[in-house]
Amino acid sequence: MPSPTKYLLLLLLSFSPLVFSETTAVQPTAGDFSYPLLLTQNHDAYELNTARQASGLFPCESGLTKDVIRNFSVSHHAAQKTTTLPNFRRNPHYCFLIRVQNQTAQQSWVLHFSNFYIDKIKAHVQTGEHTQEFFSDFSQGFGNTRLNVLGRGFDLHLEPNTTYNIAIELTADGIVAPPYLRLTTAAAYTSWSNNMGYIYSLAIGVIIGLILISLCCAAVLRDSTFLWFSLSSIFLLSFLCYRSVVGIKLFGYSPETSWWLWLWISALQISTVMFARAFLTEETPSARFQRLFDGTLIYFALSLALSFVLPLKLNMALFVFNGVVMMMLILLAGLDKLVRRGRYYLLFMLGWLPVLYALVELGFVALRVPDGYTSTLSYKVVREPFFQIAHMLIHFIAMLIRINELKKQSFLATMRNDAKSRFLASASHDLRQPLHSMGMFLAHLSEHIQNKSSRVLLSKVFQLHEQMNQSFGTLMELSRLEAGAEEAHIERVNLNSLLASLRVEYEPQAQSKGLNLRFYCTVNHLTTDPVLLERILRNLLSNAIKYTDRGGVLLGVRRRDQYLLIQVWDTGQGVTSESRNVIFDIYQRSQHANSDHAGMGIGLAIVRHSAELLHGAITLRSRAGRGSVFELRLPAIEAPSLPAGSRETSTADRLRIVVELSETTLRSQVNACLHSWGYLASDQTASDQNAAVTLVIGESPGEADYEALVAHAQSLEARFGNVVQAQFGGTVERTMAAKLTSLNVHTLSSDFRPAELRSLLRYLEAQWQQGSQS
């Protein structure tokens, strides 16, 4: 079976769109053996390919027989057709004859062969009746053959002033570059071999160093571009090493076709495509070129699968075609970026030139027809690592410039976000007083409007003012979050009670749209901030119901490893890939928040900031038209049972809460929230006479005058002692607000806001603590 190593030279040319021919040049030339090649200098390297005294390569079907050596004469070979580009697939044996005369005092010489892919080499050095025979076959080991980076050599003993007939037989199978033959003294050969080895080792060391630096950059920066750049460089370096003596010593020599050959070529091509993909599509994840890159990778994977069943020649054609496709795609994507963006993309394109030049040069050397009596030095192993170094350095600089550009963009984005946050805080502060004044003016205006149609218009203005108040409250929340003014207060939270209150609040909304609202919780308690957690869940549930028209919404809570996983599933319209990048950004409202739905579209921005305060993370998985899943991961800190004297057992000692609400839904919501926060309410605490403060949660009496409010406050004091009232009634006029404050009455929004009630409870606890300390 043909050896795959003979085809590595051709297969790696799949990096360039080069069309190869397999013609062999045969020219009617013959050496002039009347005069031998004179060896006159000790330091010179005598290139046998260019020597006029050489026969040139000619096919010898039976190999280097005794007749060929015996008939080494001018008359026999004068008409012999020779070639400079042997075709070993047609003729497995080629012979080469030359006569040399040693006119120096040196007796130790080396006959050097530059090509590792010649399977077997036989050499006969004859003078008179004395014959020296040499044989090299890597399948049987290295023997006494001299090995260096460029090839192998035989140690010859040439007596001074003696003429020798040198006959060489080369045996190979497949495409082999023209062999380069040279004859030099042993001392000069050793010096030259060592120098080539040092240069080659230095180049390989530089490449390995650059690869290690790239891997470090990939690990520190978490940048996939550096990772794929490192992998593609490793595979390219492995090709350079395999084609040298390093590959022969590490991998040995095998004439059999190996399955890893196609796997290795596929890995080289795939890693190169991944590197180009990571570099050229980092800013446009949905661009057409990324889809082309993904399709190319799938095609390469299919090609690899086919390679195990296709014959050798078809595999060669397939992978050459794959290389052409790969380079054309990189060229088109790079030119597109260069035209639209410029800058470091020009360096990226230039970085391919050294490798392309080396591979194209390699192809021309392997397949072009050399002129007669010219040196082909086809095996330029030492030069090739320096082409890769140039390729890696240019691309490395391009990636560093890219990182610097991305860093600048990140810095500018941070500056813009800071400016937006400052503007938001300033705007919120400036809006507070006008909105408050507007509410008072509307309250005064309602006393002077008696016309029925005018009062209908006024009620709509009140509704708009209420919506503005809600939006303003949301803006204030976001402003405090972005300014870092809000902190997490970690407490023990009863998740079942919290979810029960959310069910009571949102189930009517879901039923009005024909949706099925479900809750699933496998965790009872959690240590976290209840206000922030409730704020997150309210926003997620509100969005899910708002953007779902059929199906249902599911809120699930479960433990996963060291995290608490909270997921909100919906069967709504979903979120496009473009919108997923901006959906948590207040300043870029996505298509998900279209004009058909009310709101400012900043609820998810609040969710993101609140999750960060809880040391959690919020993510989204969605497909347009297939629904969405918002996933919140929180640290799963186990909530221990509270000992005696802790908050849950001592709350009644300092704060008694009585709920006097006639509306069933509102009362259920308030009780559920109080229970989730660890407070006892209603008749459970009404009989306790030792509470320092009693909070009575009720409804606003509406148009009641001041005397009625005083009477109601006195009756509560008679029942409970020190009383604080919280009334659901919305905004009131300025004079009435002052009177309510004097009576220790706090007005809450007409629609239940748990965060508002929670803030009041914390305020009362702080007041009680200050009083107890004093």
N, C-alpha and C positions, 0 to 999 in steps of 0.2 A: 504494500500500500504506500502511496506517495507520502513523503514526510511533510507535515505542515510547516516546519521551520523554513522550508524553501520558499514558502509563500508569504511569510511575514513581511518581507520586503515590499511585496506588491499590495498586501492587504492594508498596511499602514498608509499607503497612498490614497486610501479612501478619504483622507482629509482634504484632498484637492480634486477638483473636477478635471482630471487628466484622463484622456482616452489613450489606452495603450495598444500598440500593435505587437505582434509576436514574430515579425519577420527577422530573419537572420541574414546578416551581410556576409556573403562569401566572395572573396576576391582572389584572383589567380596570382598569388604572390608566393615567393619562397625565399628562404634565407640564403645568403651567400656564404657557404661553409668553407670556401677556399682560404679565408682569413678568419681566425678565431677572434673572439672578443678578448681584448687585452686588459688584464687587471693590473694597473700600474700604480694606483694610489691606495694607501691603507685606509684613508678616511672617507673615501668616496663610496656612495651607494650606487651600484650598477643596476639600472632598471632593465631587466631582460625583455620586457614588453617592447621597448623602443629600440632594442639592439637590431641593427641590420643583419647581424650574423645569425639571428634566431630564425627558426622555421615558421614561427607563428603556430597557432592552434589548428590542428586538423583532426578530423574524426578518425579514430582507429577502432574499428568494431571489435576486434579481438583483444584490444588492450595493448599494453607495452610488452610485446613479445620479444624473444631473442632475435628474431629476424629483423624486426624494426631497428633494434639497437645495432645489429651487425651490419645492416645496410645503411648505416649513417654516412651518406655520401652526397655530393652535389648532384650527381647524375640521377640518383633515385628520387630526390625531392625537388628537383628543379621545376617540375610541372605539378607539384602537389598543391591542391586548392586549400587555402587556409582561411581562417575567419578571426575576426576580433570580437565577435559576440557569439559564443557557443550556445547551441540549443541542445541542452542535455536531455530534453524530452524526446528528441528525435534520435540522438546519438548519446548513449550514456557514458561513452569513453571518448576523451580527447587527449591527444598527445602533443608534446612540445619538446623541440630539440634545439640544442645550442652547443657550440664549441667554445671553450674559454681557455685562456692561457694565463697562468699566474706568473707575473713578472715582478712580484714583490717578495720580500723576505718573510711575510706572514704565511703561516700554514693553516691557522684556524679561521674558517669562514662559516657564514650562515646563509643558507638558502631560505628566503622568507616568502610565505604565501599569505596574502591579505584576506582571503575569503574563508570564513568559518563554515559556510554552507556547502562547501565541496565535501561530499561524504568521505571520499578516500583519495589519498595522494600517494603515488609511488614515484620514487626517484632513483635513477641509476647514474652513478658518476663513475666513468670508466676511463682508464688510461692504460693502454697496452693490454696486458692480461689481467690487470688489477681492477676490480669493480667494487664500488661501495653502493650498497642498497639501503634505501630508506622507505619506511612505510608508516602512514598515519591514518588511523580510523578511530574516530571518537567513540563509536559504539563499543570499542574494545578497550577504552581507557586512553590516557594521554601518552603513556609510554615515556620515551626519552625526548619527545617533541618539546621544543621551546615554545612557551605560550607568553604572549603579551596582549596588550589591549587591542592591537590591530590585527593579530592573526597568530600564525604558528611558523616555526622554522626548524630546519634540519642543520645539525652541525656537520660541516664538511671538512675533510683534511685534504688540502691542495698543496702539493709540493711546489717550491719555487721553480720557475722556468720549465714548467711542465704543462702540456696541453691535455685537457679533459673534455670528454664528450658527456654532456649532461642530457639525459632523456627523462621526461616527466610525463606521468599519466594522471589525468584528473577524472574522477568518477563522481557523478552527481545525478539527481533525479529532480527535474523541475526547472524553474526559472532561477538562474544564478547570474549575478552581475559578473562582468568580465574580471577575471582574476588579475591581481597585481603581483608580479614576481620581482624580487630584487635579490642581489647578491652583495654581501658586505662582510668585512672582517668581523670576527667575534667580538673584539673590543669595541669597535664602532657600533655594532649591533646592540651590545649590552647598554652602552651609553644612550643610544637613541631609544631603546625600549624603555629604559628607566625614565627618561625625560617624558616620553609619551604617557607612561603610567602616572607620573606625578601630575601632569596637566589634567589628565582624565579624572584622577582621584579628586583633584581640587575642584573641578567642575561639578562632579557628582556631589561632593561635600557642600558646595554652595546651594545646589538644588535641594538637597535634604534640609539644609538650614532654612531656606525659604519656605519649604513645606511645613517644617515645625513651627515657624513664626506664624504661618497662615492658620495652622490648627489652633495655636494659642489665641489668635485674634478671633477665630470662630467660637472658641469656648468663652472668652471674656466678653466679647461683644454680642454673642448669641446671634451671629449673622450667618445665614445659610450660604451666602455668596462665598465667603472664605472657606467654608467647609467643602463645597463642591469644587472650588478652585484647587484645594489641596488634594482631593481625591483624583481629579483629572490629571494633576501634575504627577501624582504617584503612579498612575497607570502609564503615563507617557514616559516617565523615568524607567519603569520596569521594561518598556520596550527597548530603550537605549541600553539598559544593562543586559537584557537577554541577547541582544545582537553582538555583545562583546564577550570577552573571555569570562566576565563575571557570570553571565548567563550559562555558559558552558560548564563552569565549575559548580554553580548552585543547582542547576536543573538537570545537568547531564545531557546526554545526547540520546534521542530516541527516534528511530525511523518511522514509528507508527503515528497515525493521526490521533490526536488527543482531543477529547471533548472540551477541555478547558481553553483551547485555542479560540473557539467562537465565543465562549463565555467572557474571556478576557477582552476580546475586541469589542463585544457589546458593552461591557462595563466601561471601557475607554470612551466609546461614543456616547453612552448615556450620561456619564459624569460630565462630559464636555457640554452636552446639551443642557444639563441641569445648571451648570455654571453660567452659561449664557442666559438661560431663562431667569435665574435669580438676579443677574446683573441688569437685564434689559426690561424686566417687567415688575420691578419692585414698587413703582409708583402707580401702575395701572393694572390692578389685579384682574380686571375683567376685560382687558383689551384683547383684540383679535389675535395678537401675536402670542399671548399666553395660551390661547386655545390651540394655536398651531403648534406650539412647543409641546403641549400635553398630547396632542394627536401624534406628533413625531415620536414621543416616548412610548406610546402604546404600540406604534408600528415597529419600533426597535425591539420591543419585548416579543412581539409576534415573530419577528425575523429570527430572534434567538431560538424560539421554540421550533421554527422550521429548520434551523441549521442542523438539528440532530437527525433529520431524515433526508436532507438533500445531499447530493453528491458534492465532492470537493469543488469542482469547477463552478457549479451553480452557487455554492456558498461564497466563493470568491467574488463572483459577479454581484451577488446580493449585497455583500458588505461594502463593496466599492460604490454601489449605487446609494447605500445608506450614508456613506461619507459625503457623497455629492449633495444629497438632500440636506444633511446636517449643515454643511458649510453654506449652502444657499440660504437656508433659514436664518442662520446667524448673520449673514451678510445683509439680508433684507431687513431684519429686525434692528440691526445696528445702524443701517442707513436711515431708517425711519426715525430712530432716536436722535441721530446726528442732525438730521434736518430740523426736527422740532425742538430739540433741546441743546445740542452742541456740547461744549465743554468736555467733560471727561469721557464722553462716548467716542470722541475721536481717538483718544488714547486706547480705549477698549478695542476699536477696530484695528489700530496700528499694532496692538499686541499680538495679533494673529499672524502678522507678516513673517516674523522670523521662523516660526514653525512651518508655515506654508512654503517658505523659500527652501527650507531644509528638505521637506518631503518632496517637493516638486523636483529639486535638484537630485534627490535620491532616485526619483523615478526616471529622470533623464539618463542618469548614470547607469541605472539598471537596464534600460531598454533602448537607449539610442545606440546607434552603430558607431563605434570609435573609428577614427582614421587609422590606417596602417602605420605601425611604428610610432604611435603616440602613447603617452602614459595615461592610463585611465584612473589611477588611484581611486578606485570606485568605493572603497570602504573607508569613508571619512568619519569613523567612529569618534575620534577625538574632537572634531569640530561640532558635532551634533549637540552635545550637552550645552555648549555655549549659545546655540540658537535657543534652546529651551530656557536658559538663564535670561536671555534678552526678552523672551516671551513672558516669563514670569515676572520680571522686574517691571515691565511696562504695565502689565495687568495689575500688579501689586500697587503701583503708583496710582493707577486709575481707581482702584478700590479705596485707597486712602483719600483721594480727592472726593470720591463719592460719599464716604463717611463724613468728611468735613462739610460737604454740601448738605447732607441730611441733618447734621448737627446744627448748622445755621438755620435750616428750616424749622427744626424743633425749637430753637431758641426764639425765633421770630413768632412761632405759634404760641409759645409760652408768654411772650411779651404781649401779644394780642389778647390772649385769654385774661392776663392780669388787668389789662386796660379795660376789657369788657366787664370784668368783675368790679373794678372800681366804678365804672359808669353805672352798673346795676345798683350798687350800694348807694351811690349818690342819687340816682333816679328814685329809688325806693324811699329814701329820706325826704326828697322833695315832694313826693306824691302823698305822703302820709297826711300832712296838714290840709291840703286841698280836698282830699277825699272826706276827711272828717268834717270839714266845714260844709261840704256839699250835702252830707247827710243831715246836718242841722238845718240848713236852708230848706231842704226838701220837707223836713218835719214842720217847719214854720209855714211853708207854702201850703201844706195840706189843710191847715186851719182856715185858709182863705179861699179855697176852691170848693164850691158847692155843686157846680154843674156836673151831671152824671158822666157825660162824655169826657169832660176834662179830668175827672177823677180816674177814668179808665186810662187816659194817657199818663196821668201821674203815677198810677200803679206800675205801668210799664217802665217809667223812669226809675221807680224804686227798684224794680227787678234788675235793670241795667246797673244801677248803683251797687246792688248786692253782688252782681257778677264781678264788677270792678273791685269790690272789697275782697272777694275770694281770690281774684288774680293777684291783687296787691299782697294778700297774705302769703300766697305761694311765692311771689317774688321776694318777700322779706325772708321766708324760710331759706330760699336758695342763696340769697345775699349773705345770710349768717353762715351758711354752710361753706360757701366759697371764701368768705373772709376768715374762716377758722374760729368764729366766735361761739360756735356750739360745740359742746363736749358730750361724750357718751357717759351716761350714768348707769353703770352696770347693776342690775337687780335680778331677783328671781322672778321669772315670768311663767305664768300658767298658760301654756300654749293652747290647751283645750278651751279655756275661757276666752282667750283672745280670738280664736277662730270662731267660737260661738257668736261673739259680738259682731264679727265681720259677716257671718252668715245672715244674722238678723238684719244688718244694714244693706247688704247687696243682693240678697235673694229676691226682694221685690223688683229691683231693677232688672235682674236676669229674667224673672218670670214675665215681666212686661214685654220683653223681646222674644219670648218663647225659647229661652236658653235653659239648659240644665246646669245648675251651679252645684259642684260637688267639692267636698273637703275630705282629705285623707291625711291623717296624722298618726305616726307611730311613736312620737316623743311627747311626753307629758309636760316636762318642765325644761327650761333653758335659762342660763345666766347671760343676760344681755340687756340692752337698753330697750325697754318696752315701747317708748315713744317713737324712737327711730325705727324699730322693727315694724310697729304698726303703720308708720308712715310709708314704709317700703311696700308692705302688703296692700295697703289701701290704693296706692298708686298703680301697682301691678294689676290688681283686680279691676279697678276702674277702667284702665286701658283695655284689658282683655274683654270686658263686657261691652265697652264702647265700640271696639273694632270687630266684634263678632256678630254676625247676623243670623247664623244658624248653627245648630250643634250644641256646644256647651263649653264650660270653663271648669277646670279642675285645679285646685290648690293642694299640693302634696307636700308633706314634711316627713323626712326620714333621715336616719343617721347613716353616714357613709364614711368609714374609717374614722379619721379625726375631725370630720366636718359634719355640720348639720346642713343638709341639702333641702332647700325650699324651692319648689318648682311651681310655676303658674302656666298651665297648658290652655290653649284655646284653639278653636277650629275656625278662626277668622280669616281675613284676607291675606295674612302673612306679611312679611317684610322682604323687599328686594335686597339683593346683595349690595347695591349702591347705598340704600338707606341704612343698612346695618352699620356702616362706617360712621354715620352721623346721628344715629337715633338717640344716643345719650348726650348729645351736644345741644345745649339750649339755643345756641346761636345759628344752628343749621337745622331747621325743621324739615324732617324727611317727608317723602311722599306718603309714608304711613299715616301721618297726621294731616289729612287733606282738609279741604275747606268744608266738608260736610259735617264735621264734628267740631263741637265747641271746645274751647280751651286754648291755652298758649303753647301746648306741646313741650312743656318744661318739666313735666312730672318725672320723666325718666332721668333727667339731669339730677333732680333731687334724690331719686333712688340711688344713682351712682355715688353721689357724695355721702349719703347716709350709710351705704354699704361700706365705704372706705372708713368711716368713723367707727364702724363695728368690726374693723379688720377683716372684712369679707370682700367678696368679689361678685359682681353681677355679669352674667353673660347671656347671649341670645342665640338660639338656634331656630332658624325659620326658613321657609321657602314660600315664595309668592303664590298665593292661592291655596296653600296647604296648612296654614296655621302657624303658630309660634310657640316657643317654650322659653320663658325667662327663668333663669336658674340663678339662685342666690346661694353662695357657699359661706357659711359662718363657722367660726371655730366652735366646736362642740364641747363647751365647758359644762361639765356635769353640775346640775343645780342640786346641792345637798339639802337634806331636810333641815329646816330651821330649828335651832334649839330654843328652849324657853327663854323669854326675854328678848328674842330677836324681833325683827320688824313685824312679821305676821301676827305674833302673839301680843305685841305691845302697841299695835296701831290704835286699838280702841281706847287705850289708856290716855292717849293724847289727842286723838281726833275721832270724833263720832260723826258718822255720815248717815243722813236720813234722806231717802229719795221719795219725794211726793209729786209724782208725775202721773197725770191722768191718762196720757197717751201710752198705750201698751207697747208699741214698737220702740218709742224713745226710752221708756223705762227699762225695757229689756236690754237695749244697747248700753245704757249707762251702767246697769247692774253687771253686765258681762265685763265691761271694761274695768270697773272697780274691783271685781273679783280677780281678773287677770293681773291687776297691779298689787294684789295682796291686801285689799281693804274689805272690811265687812260693812254691809250697808243695810238700809231699811229697818225692819223690825228686829233684826239681829243685834242692833246696837241701840235701838230706841230706849230700851229699858236700862241701859247702863248709865248710872248717875255719876260716875267718877271721871268722865271724859272732860278734858280741859277745854276743848273747843268742839262745837257741833256745827257741821256743815249741812245745811238744808238745801237740797237740790229740788227746785220746783219750776213752775212756769210763771211767766210775767203776767201780772194782773191786767195788763192792757191799758185801758184808759183810767185806771184808778188814780185818785188824787193823793196828795201827800199825806193827808190825815189817815186815809185808809192804809197806806203803806206803814205808817207809824204804828197803827193799831195792830197790823199783822206781825210786825217785828216784835212788839211787846208780848203778844200771845206766844210767840215762839220762845222768847226769853223765859217766860213763865214755865214753859214745858221743859226746856233743855239747858237753861243757863246762858253761858257765853255762846252766842249764835252768830254764824256767818251764813248769808244766803247767796245762792247761785241760781240765777233765773235765766231760762231760755227765752229770749225775746228780741234779739237783734239790737239795733242801734236805737238810742233815745236822744232827746234834745239835751242841749247843754245844761239848762237849769235843772232838769229832772236828773241828769247824770250826777250833778253835784249833790242833790238831795239823797240819791241812792247810796252814794259813797259815804255820806254821813251816817247812814243806817247800816253800814257794813253789808251792802248788797252789791254783788258782782254780776254784771250782765254778760251772758254768753250768747253766741250766735244762735239764730233760730234753727239752723241745721246743725246737728250734733257733730262737733269736732273733738275727737278724743284728745288731741294734743292740747287744745285750749283748756279742757277740764284738768288734764294732767299738770299743766303749768300752774293752775290755781291751787291744786293740792300741794305741790312743792312749795309754793309761796306760803301757804298756811303752815306747813311743817317748819319752814325756816323761821317764821314769826314765832311759833311756839318754842323752838329751840332757843332763840334769842331771849324770850321771856323767862325760860327756865334757867338759863345761865345767869341772867341778871338777878 
